[in-house]
Amino acid sequence: MKVLNRILVTRSHKHLRLVFQEYEKISGRDIESSIKSEMSGDAEDAFLGIAKLINNPAMYFAEQLLKSMKGLGTNDDKLIRLMVWRSEIDMVEIKECFKIVSKGITLDNFIKGDCSGDYKNALLALCS
């Protein structure tokens, strides 16, 4: 775990993507599967989050958006932070990935069903 931690905090995203690809070639399984089988608890969650972010940022953020709205109540702080942060970077890709992780529901429709008023309108503006 110590070595993986050192690699994750000292290498660039591009370098880490290449390391993860080589790891899969050598080991026959992806880094996420290895993390799941070798770790547990908070360490697993942290390393898995980093690996997912490196491998597919749009999918990672789509999953986080879904988590912020799914179930009882909305984690408004998380939802707002993600929408504002990613709106001008990769929202188009995130919206495509969101449809996959939400099993066919668009981000726009999820927001319409979960939020209301000016808050909903502001989120939809960030989404477009």
N, C-alpha and C positions, 0 to 999 in steps of 0.2 A: 504494500500500500504506500509505503514511503517513497519508493521509486516512481510509482505512477503519479503521486502527488507532485513530485519534483518536475516530472515531465510536463504535466498539465499546466503548471504555473510558470514555466520558463520558456515555453515554445509558442510560436505564433499559431493562429487558427489554421493557416495554410499548411504549416509543418505538421500540426496535429492530425489534419485530415490524411496526409500522406502516411504518417505513422500508423493511424488506424487501418488504412488500406493494406499496408504491409503486414500489420499484425494479423489481419484476416487471412492473407495469403499464406503466412507461415503457420498459423495455429488452426486454420480451418473454421474458425468461428469469429463473429464480429466482437468488437470491444464491449458492446452493451451486454451481450450474452455472457461474456466472461465476468463482467462486473456483477451481474445478477447472481451468477453461480459462486463467486468467490467472496462476496461482501454481503453485509446485511445492515439494517438500521439506517441511521443518519449518514454514515459513510457511503453506503450504497446509493442512497437518494442523491447525495451531493455529486458523486462521481458519475452516476447515470445522467443527471441533469447536464453536467458539463459535456459528456460524450454526445448526448442528443443534440445539444446546442451546436457543437462542432460539426457533427455529421449532417444535420439538416436544420438550420436556423428557423426557416419558415414553419416547418412542422413542429418544432419545439414551441415556438410562440403561439401557434394555433392550439396546441394542447393546453398551454397556460391560459389562453383566453377562454377556452371551453371550461377549464377548471374554475375560473373566476366567476362563471355564470351558472354552472350546472348545480342542480340540487336546490335545497332551500336557501333562499337569499342569494345575494350577489356580493362578491368581494369587490366593492366599488373602487377601493384604493388600487387594487391590482389591475382591475379592468381599465381604469383611467390611465394608469401609468403605462400599461402595455400599448393601449391605443394611441396615446400621444407620442410615445417613444418610437413606435414602428410606422406611424402613418405616412411618413415621407421617405421611408427606407425600403420596405419590402411588403407593404400591405397587400398588394396584388397577389403575391405568392402565398402570403399567410391566409388570405381568403380562400384560395384554392385548396390549401392543406386543411383549413378549418372544415370545409365541406366533407373531407375524407374522415377526419376524426369525429365529426358530429353525425356521421352516417347519413349524409345527404342534405343536412340543413345548412343553409348559407349563414355566414356571419351576420349579414344584414337582418335576416329573418330571426335569428336567435336574439339579437339586440332588440328588435321590435317586440318580441314576445317576453323579454325579460326586463325591459326598461320602459320609462314613460316620460312624457313631457319634453321640456327643453334638454334634459339630460340625454334622452334617447336621440333627439335631433342632433345634438352635438356629437355623440358617438357615431351616428350614421354619416355625418359630414366627414369625420376623421376616416371613416371606412371607405369613402368614395374617392 
